[in-house]
Amino acid sequence: MLPDYCKGARGAIFMYDVTNPSTLLSLSKWLKILQFQEDLPIMIVGTKIDLVEQVKVEFAELEQTAREYGLCGMAEVSAKTGVNVGEVFEFVATTILNLARKEERELETVVT
């Protein structure tokens, strides 16, 4: 049912808990669900960065994971403090709009 729910998605944000490494390990499972859609911008976001003493997934691991899976971006956020939350949504929205504009230009080129 989940792949049907994701049909038509123009972007995705995969969120994991920086205090719980097992949440990052489920990324490959989620990416399989989204594989049917080519050129889908997916951003990876670590949450709960306000829990500094409990962080178990370092930013370097986030960078490596984003490169390994070819994701469009990465960030760390705190819903509690609001750090980087707006920036994540702005980045994903901008990425989606840029892709839509590129597709539109390519379609115009084919039609003319």
Beta strands, then each sheet from edge to edge (+ up, - down):
strand 1: 12-17
strand 2: 42-47
strand 3: 73-76
sheet 1: 1+ 2+ 3+
end
